[in-house]
Amino acid sequence: MFLNTEKIKKEVKNFYERFPYPHTDYTIREHFFNTIHDKLMKNILSLSDLKDNSLNGLRVLDAGCGSGEKAIYCALNGSIVDAVDISCNSLNVARKKASMLGVSSINFSVADLTEKSFFEHRRNVYDLVLCIGVLHHIPDYQKALSNLTEVLKPQGTVVIGVYNSFGRFFTNLEKLYLRLRFFNSEERILAYLKRKHKRRYRFLIEVDRLLHPYELAFTFSSLKHLLELHGLKVHKWWPGDVNMLPGQLKMLLKGTSFMLVSAKRQNAVLQHP
Ligand SMILES: C[S@@+](CC[C@H](N)C(=O)[O-])C[C@H]1O[C@@H](n2cnc3c(N)ncnc32)[C@H](O)[C@@H]1O
């Protein structure tokens, strides 16, 4: 099937200019460490065999950093962090959040993960690359993954979070239902979600979940295959026993739409022109 990747990229960028993700509003450090993202960060670190105190001094890239929480978390724990995103407004929110939390050391830049410009001068630089919730919004995800692999140090770790095809099944039905009910009108769906979710934080989560212009989903085996193609060896999965049928059924029935995987860079790296 022919995909107009540039058009999709523009739509995705515009979406995140309007709705930077995530939408939490932290004004003080204590709040920051008490959120769902703190738990997610702990999962991400344990997949990489890291703890808060082992982040100190590591070179970290947060690829598709959104409003910057993972980047800030790593910087607060002593990592040297670069954080990139295609959305200028998301980066503005991230910079503001970092400054509210007293973090001035993160190097935030606008970059498209599918382009070479940011990556070509940073080969073999990072100990840890995070790419959470991003690849499934990029039609050229292979190009993005190839860039991410190149900037990893040999034996460096990448942690990737993407939608799982099984876990996403009921959300996709919900999306279809909303589109049919509101005659495919974004305006009407937004108004409906606003009425339903009074708290802005929850409303915006639902917008990201149900109104995104473009998303893909992976199975465990398709993601594993993709990583191997790029010279990455799978290290650990979240949630646990995922490659077996019972694990996949559990994701379907519980609607666990997200999966995380950590992988280490081996020698051969697939090149994309
Ligand atoms: C769901 S948000 C995830 C944000 C962050 N990684 C997190 O876990 O909270 C997806 C982010 O990917 C960014 N993004 C999408 N396509 C991109 C691309 N081609 N290059 C760089 N960033 C991209 C979006 O702008 C958005 O901020």
PDBQT file of the ligand as one rigid body, heavy atoms in Angstrom, charges set to zero:
ROOT
HETATM    1  C1  LIG A 301       3.161   9.895  22.573  1.00  0.00    +0.000 C 
HETATM    2  S1  LIG A 301       4.394  11.118  22.503  1.00  0.00    +0.000 S 
HETATM    3  C2  LIG A 301       5.621  10.388  23.549  1.00  0.00    +0.000 C 
HETATM    4  C3  LIG A 301       6.441  11.402  24.306  1.00  0.00    +0.000 C 
HETATM    5  C4  LIG A 301       7.504  10.830  25.237  1.00  0.00    +0.000 C 
HETATM    6  N1  LIG A 301       8.417   9.940  24.549  1.00  0.00    +0.000 N 
HETATM    7  C5  LIG A 301       6.889  10.103  26.403  1.00  0.00    +0.000 C 
HETATM    8  O1  LIG A 301       7.097   8.896  26.546  1.00  0.00    +0.000 OA
HETATM    9  O2  LIG A 301       6.235  10.737  27.220  1.00  0.00    +0.000 OA
HETATM   10  C6  LIG A 301       5.097  10.910  20.882  1.00  0.00    +0.000 C 
HETATM   11  C7  LIG A 301       6.127  11.982  20.552  1.00  0.00    +0.000 C 
HETATM   12  O3  LIG A 301       6.833  11.597  19.363  1.00  0.00    +0.000 OA
HETATM   13  C8  LIG A 301       7.103  12.756  18.607  1.00  0.00    +0.000 C 
HETATM   14  N2  LIG A 301       7.341  12.386  17.208  1.00  0.00    +0.000 N 
HETATM   15  C9  LIG A 301       6.471  11.840  16.319  1.00  0.00    +0.000 A 
HETATM   16  N3  LIG A 301       7.062  11.656  15.118  1.00  0.00    +0.000 NA
HETATM   17  C10 LIG A 301       8.340  12.078  15.243  1.00  0.00    +0.000 A 
HETATM   18  C11 LIG A 301       9.454  12.138  14.366  1.00  0.00    +0.000 A 
HETATM   19  N4  LIG A 301       9.376  11.722  13.094  1.00  0.00    +0.000 N 
HETATM   20  N5  LIG A 301      10.623  12.625  14.834  1.00  0.00    +0.000 NA
HETATM   21  C12 LIG A 301      10.726  13.077  16.117  1.00  0.00    +0.000 A 
HETATM   22  N6  LIG A 301       9.699  13.036  17.001  1.00  0.00    +0.000 NA
HETATM   23  C13 LIG A 301       8.527  12.545  16.581  1.00  0.00    +0.000 A 
HETATM   24  C14 LIG A 301       5.849  13.588  18.791  1.00  0.00    +0.000 C 
HETATM   25  O4  LIG A 301       6.035  14.936  18.455  1.00  0.00    +0.000 OA
HETATM   26  C15 LIG A 301       5.520  13.352  20.264  1.00  0.00    +0.000 C 
HETATM   27  O5  LIG A 301       6.070  14.329  21.090  1.00  0.00    +0.000 OA
ENDROOT
TORSDOF 0
